[in-house]
């Protein structure tokens, strides 16, 4: 079977990765781009006396994936 597609190369992969990174940086640098969220405003402060475990949504999802 005659295949007209070129073989993928490392050079092409790195060129594509660099172009993707440059495009992402350009989008973030645009004026009016959404600002990054400050994580300290979103998360709860750690308890003073320990006991920092809480059953959050992502923990419940993990427990569901471990069930047989």
PyMOL Python script that loads the backbone (N, CA, C, O; Angstrom):
from pymol import cmd

cmd.read_pdbstr("""\
ATOM      1  N   UNK A   1       0.832  -1.166   0.000  1.00  0.00           N
ATOM      2  CA  UNK A   1       0.000   0.000   0.000  1.00  0.00           C
ATOM      3  C   UNK A   1       0.887   1.243   0.000  1.00  0.00           C
ATOM      4  O   UNK A   1       1.816   1.339   0.802  1.00  0.00           O
ATOM      5  N   UNK A   2       0.616   2.173  -0.872  1.00  0.00           N
ATOM      6  CA  UNK A   2       1.414   3.386  -1.008  1.00  0.00           C
ATOM      7  C   UNK A   2       0.861   4.452  -0.067  1.00  0.00           C
ATOM      8  O   UNK A   2      -0.279   4.893  -0.216  1.00  0.00           O
ATOM      9  N   UNK A   3       1.670   4.857   0.894  1.00  0.00           N
ATOM     10  CA  UNK A   3       1.242   5.860   1.874  1.00  0.00           C
ATOM     11  C   UNK A   3       1.926   7.185   1.556  1.00  0.00           C
ATOM     12  O   UNK A   3       3.154   7.267   1.559  1.00  0.00           O
ATOM     13  N   UNK A   4       1.148   8.207   1.285  1.00  0.00           N
ATOM     14  CA  UNK A   4       1.710   9.506   0.919  1.00  0.00           C
ATOM     15  C   UNK A   4       1.979  10.413   2.115  1.00  0.00           C
ATOM     16  O   UNK A   4       2.446  11.539   1.943  1.00  0.00           O
ATOM     17  N   UNK A   5       1.687   9.931   3.334  1.00  0.00           N
ATOM     18  CA  UNK A   5       1.909  10.753   4.524  1.00  0.00           C
ATOM     19  C   UNK A   5       3.360  10.626   4.965  1.00  0.00           C
ATOM     20  O   UNK A   5       3.912   9.526   4.975  1.00  0.00           O
ATOM     21  N   UNK A   6       3.992  11.762   5.337  1.00  0.00           N
ATOM     22  CA  UNK A   6       5.373  11.677   5.814  1.00  0.00           C
ATOM     23  C   UNK A   6       5.423  11.042   7.205  1.00  0.00           C
ATOM     24  O   UNK A   6       4.458  11.116   7.965  1.00  0.00           O
ATOM     25  N   UNK A   7       6.550  10.423   7.526  1.00  0.00           N
ATOM     26  CA  UNK A   7       6.727   9.840   8.852  1.00  0.00           C
ATOM     27  C   UNK A   7       6.853  10.955   9.880  1.00  0.00           C
ATOM     28  O   UNK A   7       7.471  11.985   9.608  1.00  0.00           O
ATOM     29  N   UNK A   8       6.271  10.756  11.059  1.00  0.00           N
ATOM     30  CA  UNK A   8       6.446  11.765  12.105  1.00  0.00           C
ATOM     31  C   UNK A   8       7.909  11.806  12.560  1.00  0.00           C
ATOM     32  O   UNK A   8       8.578  10.775  12.623  1.00  0.00           O
ATOM     33  N   UNK A   9       8.383  12.990  12.871  1.00  0.00           N
ATOM     34  CA  UNK A   9       9.773  13.122  13.306  1.00  0.00           C
ATOM     35  C   UNK A   9       9.827  13.864  14.632  1.00  0.00           C
ATOM     36  O   UNK A   9       8.884  14.563  15.005  1.00  0.00           O
ATOM     37  N   UNK A  10      10.931  13.706  15.334  1.00  0.00           N
ATOM     38  CA  UNK A  10      11.115  14.432  16.589  1.00  0.00           C
ATOM     39  C   UNK A  10      11.159  15.928  16.355  1.00  0.00           C
ATOM     40  O   UNK A  10      10.618  16.703  17.144  1.00  0.00           O
ATOM     41  N   UNK A  11      11.795  16.330  15.285  1.00  0.00           N
ATOM     42  CA  UNK A  11      11.903  17.755  14.974  1.00  0.00           C
ATOM     43  C   UNK A  11      10.515  18.373  14.786  1.00  0.00           C
ATOM     44  O   UNK A  11      10.244  19.462  15.290  1.00  0.00           O
ATOM     45  N   UNK A  12       9.654  17.684  14.070  1.00  0.00           N
ATOM     46  CA  UNK A  12       8.298  18.178  13.858  1.00  0.00           C
ATOM     47  C   UNK A  12       7.504  18.235  15.151  1.00  0.00           C
ATOM     48  O   UNK A  12       6.727  19.163  15.373  1.00  0.00           O
ATOM     49  N   UNK A  13       7.708  17.220  16.016  1.00  0.00           N
ATOM     50  CA  UNK A  13       7.022  17.214  17.308  1.00  0.00           C
ATOM     51  C   UNK A  13       7.427  18.422  18.147  1.00  0.00           C
ATOM     52  O   UNK A  13       6.570  19.121  18.689  1.00  0.00           O
ATOM     53  N   UNK A  14       8.736  18.666  18.254  1.00  0.00           N
ATOM     54  CA  UNK A  14       9.199  19.793  19.061  1.00  0.00           C
ATOM     55  C   UNK A  14       8.796  21.128  18.454  1.00  0.00           C
ATOM     56  O   UNK A  14       8.520  22.082  19.181  1.00  0.00           O
ATOM     57  N   UNK A  15       8.761  21.205  17.143  1.00  0.00           N
ATOM     58  CA  UNK A  15       8.307  22.430  16.495  1.00  0.00           C
ATOM     59  C   UNK A  15       6.839  22.683  16.835  1.00  0.00           C
ATOM     60  O   UNK A  15       6.465  23.817  17.135  1.00  0.00           O
ATOM     61  N   UNK A  16       6.014  21.658  16.792  1.00  0.00           N
ATOM     62  CA  UNK A  16       4.600  21.789  17.136  1.00  0.00           C
ATOM     63  C   UNK A  16       4.399  22.151  18.595  1.00  0.00           C
ATOM     64  O   UNK A  16       3.539  22.968  18.923  1.00  0.00           O
ATOM     65  N   UNK A  17       5.195  21.541  19.480  1.00  0.00           N
ATOM     66  CA  UNK A  17       5.089  21.844  20.904  1.00  0.00           C
ATOM     67  C   UNK A  17       5.481  23.298  21.180  1.00  0.00           C
ATOM     68  O   UNK A  17       4.837  23.975  21.981  1.00  0.00           O
ATOM     69  N   UNK A  18       6.525  23.769  20.522  1.00  0.00           N
ATOM     70  CA  UNK A  18       6.959  25.156  20.714  1.00  0.00           C
ATOM     71  C   UNK A  18       5.910  26.126  20.188  1.00  0.00           C
ATOM     72  O   UNK A  18       5.646  27.154  20.812  1.00  0.00           O
ATOM     73  N   UNK A  19       5.318  25.810  19.059  1.00  0.00           N
ATOM     74  CA  UNK A  19       4.288  26.688  18.494  1.00  0.00           C
ATOM     75  C   UNK A  19       3.063  26.729  19.400  1.00  0.00           C
ATOM     76  O   UNK A  19       2.455  27.785  19.571  1.00  0.00           O
ATOM     77  N   UNK A  20       2.698  25.599  19.975  1.00  0.00           N
ATOM     78  CA  UNK A  20       1.551  25.556  20.885  1.00  0.00           C
ATOM     79  C   UNK A  20       1.834  26.386  22.129  1.00  0.00           C
ATOM     80  O   UNK A  20       0.969  27.131  22.590  1.00  0.00           O
ATOM     81  N   UNK A  21       3.039  26.261  22.673  1.00  0.00           N
ATOM     82  CA  UNK A  21       3.410  27.043  23.852  1.00  0.00           C
ATOM     83  C   UNK A  21       3.415  28.537  23.571  1.00  0.00           C
ATOM     84  O   UNK A  21       2.969  29.332  24.398  1.00  0.00           O
ATOM     85  N   UNK A  22       3.913  28.910  22.420  1.00  0.00           N
ATOM     86  CA  UNK A  22       3.941  30.330  22.055  1.00  0.00           C
ATOM     87  C   UNK A  22       2.521  30.866  21.875  1.00  0.00           C
ATOM     88  O   UNK A  22       2.226  31.991  22.278  1.00  0.00           O
ATOM     89  N   UNK A  23       1.655  30.073  21.279  1.00  0.00           N
ATOM     90  CA  UNK A  23       0.264  30.508  21.098  1.00  0.00           C
ATOM     91  C   UNK A  23      -0.433  30.667  22.441  1.00  0.00           C
ATOM     92  O   UNK A  23      -1.183  31.623  22.639  1.00  0.00           O
ATOM     93  N   UNK A  24      -0.196  29.742  23.367  1.00  0.00           N
ATOM     94  CA  UNK A  24      -0.809  29.841  24.697  1.00  0.00           C
ATOM     95  C   UNK A  24      -0.308  31.079  25.433  1.00  0.00           C
ATOM     96  O   UNK A  24      -1.093  31.771  26.082  1.00  0.00           O
ATOM     97  N   UNK A  25       0.984  31.364  25.340  1.00  0.00           N
ATOM     98  CA  UNK A  25       1.537  32.551  25.991  1.00  0.00           C
ATOM     99  C   UNK A  25       0.965  33.823  25.381  1.00  0.00           C
ATOM    100  O   UNK A  25       0.711  34.791  26.097  1.00  0.00           O
ATOM    101  N   UNK A  26       0.760  33.833  24.082  1.00  0.00           N
ATOM    102  CA  UNK A  26       0.199  35.012  23.426  1.00  0.00           C
ATOM    103  C   UNK A  26      -1.243  35.240  23.852  1.00  0.00           C
ATOM    104  O   UNK A  26      -1.659  36.383  24.043  1.00  0.00           O
ATOM    105  N   UNK A  27      -2.003  34.175  24.001  1.00  0.00           N
ATOM    106  CA  UNK A  27      -3.406  34.317  24.416  1.00  0.00           C
ATOM    107  C   UNK A  27      -3.498  34.866  25.830  1.00  0.00           C
ATOM    108  O   UNK A  27      -4.337  35.721  26.111  1.00  0.00           O
ATOM    109  N   UNK A  28      -2.642  34.383  26.722  1.00  0.00           N
ATOM    110  CA  UNK A  28      -2.663  34.850  28.107  1.00  0.00           C
ATOM    111  C   UNK A  28      -2.239  36.309  28.185  1.00  0.00           C
ATOM    112  O   UNK A  28      -2.747  37.052  29.025  1.00  0.00           O
ATOM    113  N   UNK A  29      -1.322  36.730  27.329  1.00  0.00           N
ATOM    114  CA  UNK A  29      -0.801  38.092  27.378  1.00  0.00           C
ATOM    115  C   UNK A  29      -1.757  39.116  26.758  1.00  0.00           C
ATOM    116  O   UNK A  29      -1.552  40.320  26.917  1.00  0.00           O
ATOM    117  N   UNK A  30      -2.776  38.666  26.070  1.00  0.00           N
ATOM    118  CA  UNK A  30      -3.712  39.598  25.446  1.00  0.00           C
ATOM    119  C   UNK A  30      -4.457  40.417  26.494  1.00  0.00           C
ATOM    120  O   UNK A  30      -4.804  39.896  27.554  1.00  0.00           O
ATOM    121  N   UNK A  31      -4.703  41.683  26.211  1.00  0.00           N
ATOM    122  CA  UNK A  31      -5.504  42.463  27.157  1.00  0.00           C
ATOM    123  C   UNK A  31      -6.925  41.923  27.175  1.00  0.00           C
ATOM    124  O   UNK A  31      -7.467  41.537  26.139  1.00  0.00           O
ATOM    125  N   UNK A  32      -7.516  41.900  28.348  1.00  0.00           N
ATOM    126  CA  UNK A  32      -8.873  41.386  28.489  1.00  0.00           C
ATOM    127  C   UNK A  32      -8.919  39.891  28.703  1.00  0.00           C
ATOM    128  O   UNK A  32     -10.003  39.312  28.776  1.00  0.00           O
ATOM    129  N   UNK A  33      -7.749  39.245  28.807  1.00  0.00           N
ATOM    130  CA  UNK A  33      -7.714  37.811  29.078  1.00  0.00           C
ATOM    131  C   UNK A  33      -8.177  37.581  30.516  1.00  0.00           C
ATOM    132  O   UNK A  33      -7.938  38.426  31.379  1.00  0.00           O
ATOM    133  N   UNK A  34      -8.827  36.466  30.784  1.00  0.00           N
ATOM    134  CA  UNK A  34      -9.290  36.219  32.151  1.00  0.00           C
ATOM    135  C   UNK A  34      -8.117  36.139  33.119  1.00  0.00           C
ATOM    136  O   UNK A  34      -7.089  35.534  32.815  1.00  0.00           O
ATOM    137  N   UNK A  35      -8.280  36.750  34.277  1.00  0.00           N
ATOM    138  CA  UNK A  35      -7.223  36.764  35.279  1.00  0.00           C
ATOM    139  C   UNK A  35      -7.170  35.416  35.985  1.00  0.00           C
ATOM    140  O   UNK A  35      -8.173  34.707  36.078  1.00  0.00           O
ATOM    141  N   UNK A  36      -5.994  35.076  36.477  1.00  0.00           N
ATOM    142  CA  UNK A  36      -5.841  33.837  37.222  1.00  0.00           C
ATOM    143  C   UNK A  36      -6.498  33.986  38.585  1.00  0.00           C
ATOM    144  O   UNK A  36      -6.472  35.069  39.170  1.00  0.00           O
ATOM    145  N   UNK A  37      -7.078  32.925  39.088  1.00  0.00           N
ATOM    146  CA  UNK A  37      -7.764  32.946  40.376  1.00  0.00           C
ATOM    147  C   UNK A  37      -6.736  32.749  41.483  1.00  0.00           C
ATOM    148  O   UNK A  37      -5.875  31.874  41.394  1.00  0.00           O
ATOM    149  N   UNK A  38      -6.832  33.563  42.517  1.00  0.00           N
ATOM    150  CA  UNK A  38      -5.953  33.427  43.666  1.00  0.00           C
ATOM    151  C   UNK A  38      -6.436  32.248  44.509  1.00  0.00           C
ATOM    152  O   UNK A  38      -7.551  32.283  45.031  1.00  0.00           O
ATOM    153  N   UNK A  39      -5.628  31.222  44.646  1.00  0.00           N
ATOM    154  CA  UNK A  39      -6.035  29.996  45.339  1.00  0.00           C
ATOM    155  C   UNK A  39      -6.309  30.235  46.814  1.00  0.00           C
ATOM    156  O   UNK A  39      -7.112  29.515  47.407  1.00  0.00           O
ATOM    157  N   UNK A  40      -5.668  31.222  47.424  1.00  0.00           N
ATOM    158  CA  UNK A  40      -5.896  31.467  48.847  1.00  0.00           C
ATOM    159  C   UNK A  40      -7.309  31.976  49.115  1.00  0.00           C
ATOM    160  O   UNK A  40      -7.811  31.823  50.229  1.00  0.00           O
ATOM    161  N   UNK A  41      -7.954  32.573  48.129  1.00  0.00           N
ATOM    162  CA  UNK A  41      -9.316  33.054  48.307  1.00  0.00           C
ATOM    163  C   UNK A  41     -10.343  31.949  48.104  1.00  0.00           C
ATOM    164  O   UNK A  41     -11.471  32.058  48.583  1.00  0.00           O
ATOM    165  N   UNK A  42      -9.965  30.886  47.398  1.00  0.00           N
ATOM    166  CA  UNK A  42     -10.890  29.815  47.070  1.00  0.00           C
ATOM    167  C   UNK A  42     -10.884  28.721  48.118  1.00  0.00           C
ATOM    168  O   UNK A  42     -11.943  28.187  48.448  1.00  0.00           O
ATOM    169  N   UNK A  43      -9.717  28.371  48.654  1.00  0.00           N
ATOM    170  CA  UNK A  43      -9.613  27.264  49.592  1.00  0.00           C
ATOM    171  C   UNK A  43      -9.871  27.713  51.019  1.00  0.00           C
ATOM    172  O   UNK A  43      -9.689  28.879  51.368  1.00  0.00           O
ATOM    173  N   UNK A  44     -10.298  26.759  51.834  1.00  0.00           N
ATOM    174  CA  UNK A  44     -10.523  27.043  53.250  1.00  0.00           C
ATOM    175  C   UNK A  44      -9.176  27.080  53.968  1.00  0.00           C
ATOM    176  O   UNK A  44      -8.247  26.383  53.561  1.00  0.00           O
ATOM    177  N   UNK A  45      -9.055  27.870  55.016  1.00  0.00           N
ATOM    178  CA  UNK A  45      -7.802  27.854  55.776  1.00  0.00           C
ATOM    179  C   UNK A  45      -7.660  26.526  56.524  1.00  0.00           C
ATOM    180  O   UNK A  45      -8.658  25.899  56.880  1.00  0.00           O
ATOM    181  N   UNK A  46      -6.421  26.106  56.759  1.00  0.00           N
ATOM    182  CA  UNK A  46      -6.168  24.857  57.479  1.00  0.00           C
ATOM    183  C   UNK A  46      -6.600  25.001  58.929  1.00  0.00           C
ATOM    184  O   UNK A  46      -6.418  26.064  59.523  1.00  0.00           O
ATOM    185  N   UNK A  47      -7.172  23.944  59.512  1.00  0.00           N
ATOM    186  CA  UNK A  47      -7.572  24.016  60.917  1.00  0.00           C
ATOM    187  C   UNK A  47      -6.350  24.146  61.826  1.00  0.00           C
ATOM    188  O   UNK A  47      -5.283  23.607  61.530  1.00  0.00           O
ATOM    189  N   UNK A  48      -6.519  24.866  62.932  1.00  0.00           N
ATOM    190  CA  UNK A  48      -5.397  25.127  63.830  1.00  0.00           C
ATOM    191  C   UNK A  48      -4.988  23.898  64.622  1.00  0.00           C
ATOM    192  O   UNK A  48      -3.806  23.730  64.923  1.00  0.00           O
ATOM    193  N   UNK A  49      -5.946  23.026  64.970  1.00  0.00           N
ATOM    194  CA  UNK A  49      -5.645  21.871  65.822  1.00  0.00           C
ATOM    195  C   UNK A  49      -5.589  20.577  65.018  1.00  0.00           C
ATOM    196  O   UNK A  49      -5.829  19.504  65.571  1.00  0.00           O
ATOM    197  N   UNK A  50      -5.286  20.653  63.758  1.00  0.00           N
ATOM    198  CA  UNK A  50      -5.224  19.443  62.945  1.00  0.00           C
ATOM    199  C   UNK A  50      -6.609  19.047  62.465  1.00  0.00           C
ATOM    200  O   UNK A  50      -7.534  19.858  62.472  1.00  0.00           O
ATOM    201  N   UNK A  51      -6.746  17.802  62.051  1.00  0.00           N
ATOM    202  CA  UNK A  51      -8.050  17.339  61.576  1.00  0.00           C
ATOM    203  C   UNK A  51      -8.416  17.963  60.247  1.00  0.00           C
ATOM    204  O   UNK A  51      -9.571  18.331  60.031  1.00  0.00           O
ATOM    205  N   UNK A  52      -7.452  18.088  59.356  1.00  0.00           N
ATOM    206  CA  UNK A  52      -7.674  18.764  58.093  1.00  0.00           C
ATOM    207  C   UNK A  52      -8.395  17.954  57.041  1.00  0.00           C
ATOM    208  O   UNK A  52      -8.634  18.451  55.940  1.00  0.00           O
ATOM    209  N   UNK A  53      -8.753  16.703  57.355  1.00  0.00           N
ATOM    210  CA  UNK A  53      -9.429  15.872  56.354  1.00  0.00           C
ATOM    211  C   UNK A  53     -10.884  16.293  56.225  1.00  0.00           C
ATOM    212  O   UNK A  53     -11.589  16.472  57.218  1.00  0.00           O
ATOM    213  N   UNK A  54     -11.312  16.447  54.989  1.00  0.00           N
ATOM    214  CA  UNK A  54     -12.733  16.688  54.751  1.00  0.00           C
ATOM    215  C   UNK A  54     -13.148  15.901  53.522  1.00  0.00           C
ATOM    216  O   UNK A  54     -12.378  15.755  52.573  1.00  0.00           O
ATOM    217  N   UNK A  55     -14.353  15.405  53.548  1.00  0.00           N
ATOM    218  CA  UNK A  55     -14.864  14.591  52.458  1.00  0.00           C
ATOM    219  C   UNK A  55     -15.379  15.523  51.371  1.00  0.00           C
ATOM    220  O   UNK A  55     -16.547  15.914  51.370  1.00  0.00           O
ATOM    221  N   UNK A  56     -14.498  15.871  50.452  1.00  0.00           N
ATOM    222  CA  UNK A  56     -14.849  16.789  49.377  1.00  0.00           C
ATOM    223  C   UNK A  56     -15.345  16.017  48.168  1.00  0.00           C
ATOM    224  O   UNK A  56     -15.313  14.786  48.146  1.00  0.00           O
ATOM    225  N   UNK A  57     -15.803  16.749  47.165  1.00  0.00           N
ATOM    226  CA  UNK A  57     -16.356  16.115  45.966  1.00  0.00           C
ATOM    227  C   UNK A  57     -15.315  15.264  45.246  1.00  0.00           C
ATOM    228  O   UNK A  57     -15.623  14.160  44.797  1.00  0.00           O
ATOM    229  N   UNK A  58     -14.083  15.767  45.132  1.00  0.00           N
ATOM    230  CA  UNK A  58     -13.079  14.982  44.408  1.00  0.00           C
ATOM    231  C   UNK A  58     -12.674  13.732  45.183  1.00  0.00           C
ATOM    232  O   UNK A  58     -12.308  12.728  44.572  1.00  0.00           O
ATOM    233  N   UNK A  59     -12.731  13.770  46.512  1.00  0.00           N
ATOM    234  CA  UNK A  59     -12.444  12.584  47.308  1.00  0.00           C
ATOM    235  C   UNK A  59     -13.558  11.555  47.118  1.00  0.00           C
ATOM    236  O   UNK A  59     -13.285  10.361  47.003  1.00  0.00           O
ATOM    237  N   UNK A  60     -14.794  12.007  47.084  1.00  0.00           N
ATOM    238  CA  UNK A  60     -15.914  11.094  46.850  1.00  0.00           C
ATOM    239  C   UNK A  60     -15.823  10.453  45.473  1.00  0.00           C
ATOM    240  O   UNK A  60     -16.128   9.270  45.323  1.00  0.00           O
ATOM    241  N   UNK A  61     -15.404  11.221  44.454  1.00  0.00           N
ATOM    242  CA  UNK A  61     -15.223  10.645  43.118  1.00  0.00           C
ATOM    243  C   UNK A  61     -14.146   9.573  43.139  1.00  0.00           C
ATOM    244  O   UNK A  61     -14.291   8.532  42.499  1.00  0.00           O
ATOM    245  N   UNK A  62     -13.067   9.822  43.871  1.00  0.00           N
ATOM    246  CA  UNK A  62     -12.004   8.824  43.971  1.00  0.00           C
ATOM    247  C   UNK A  62     -12.529   7.547  44.619  1.00  0.00           C
ATOM    248  O   UNK A  62     -12.251   6.447  44.141  1.00  0.00           O
ATOM    249  N   UNK A  63     -13.282   7.688  45.699  1.00  0.00           N
ATOM    250  CA  UNK A  63     -13.825   6.507  46.364  1.00  0.00           C
ATOM    251  C   UNK A  63     -14.730   5.710  45.424  1.00  0.00           C
ATOM    252  O   UNK A  63     -14.736   4.480  45.469  1.00  0.00           O
ATOM    253  N   UNK A  64     -15.484   6.393  44.582  1.00  0.00           N
ATOM    254  CA  UNK A  64     -16.347   5.692  43.628  1.00  0.00           C
ATOM    255  C   UNK A  64     -15.525   4.901  42.618  1.00  0.00           C
ATOM    256  O   UNK A  64     -15.954   3.832  42.184  1.00  0.00           O
ATOM    257  N   UNK A  65     -14.349   5.406  42.233  1.00  0.00           N
ATOM    258  CA  UNK A  65     -13.529   4.702  41.249  1.00  0.00           C
ATOM    259  C   UNK A  65     -12.860   3.464  41.844  1.00  0.00           C
ATOM    260  O   UNK A  65     -12.468   2.563  41.103  1.00  0.00           O
ATOM    261  N   UNK A  66     -12.723   3.405  43.173  1.00  0.00           N
ATOM    262  CA  UNK A  66     -12.057   2.258  43.787  1.00  0.00           C
ATOM    263  C   UNK A  66     -13.017   1.123  44.101  1.00  0.00           C
ATOM    264  O   UNK A  66     -12.577   0.026  44.446  1.00  0.00           O
ATOM    265  N   UNK A  67     -14.300   1.357  43.992  1.00  0.00           N
ATOM    266  CA  UNK A  67     -15.270   0.289  44.257  1.00  0.00           C
ATOM    267  C   UNK A  67     -15.237  -0.748  43.154  1.00  0.00           C
ATOM    268  O   UNK A  67     -15.053  -0.423  41.981  1.00  0.00           O
ATOM    269  N   UNK A  68     -15.413  -1.975  43.535  1.00  0.00           N
ATOM    270  CA  UNK A  68     -15.426  -3.058  42.552  1.00  0.00           C
ATOM    271  C   UNK A  68     -16.797  -3.335  42.031  1.00  0.00           C
ATOM    272  O   UNK A  68     -16.972  -4.220  41.195  1.00  0.00           O
TER     273      UNK A  68
END
""", "prot")
cmd.dss("prot")
cmd.show_as("cartoon", "prot")
cmd.util.cbc("prot")
cmd.orient("prot")
